[in-house]
Amino acid sequence: MKGVSYLKDESNEKVAVQIDLKKNKNLWEDFCDYSIASKRKLEPSKDWLKVKTDLKKIKLI
């Protein structure tokens, strides 16, 4: 993939990646989205009916 290069250690194992953000803006956005989603995965879930009721109260749906 253009704009992506790997850094390797002494035993030629890939240990890091460099991403050209000018060439791969979408890839960077996906990485950020995944990072946020991973953090939120640990948050407690909310009951959909309660969320829906609350949104109706403030006239968002």
Secondary structure, 3 states (H helix, E strand, C coil): CCCEEEEECCCCCEEEEEECCCCCHHHHHHHHHHHHHHHHCCCCCCCHHHHHHHHHHCCCC
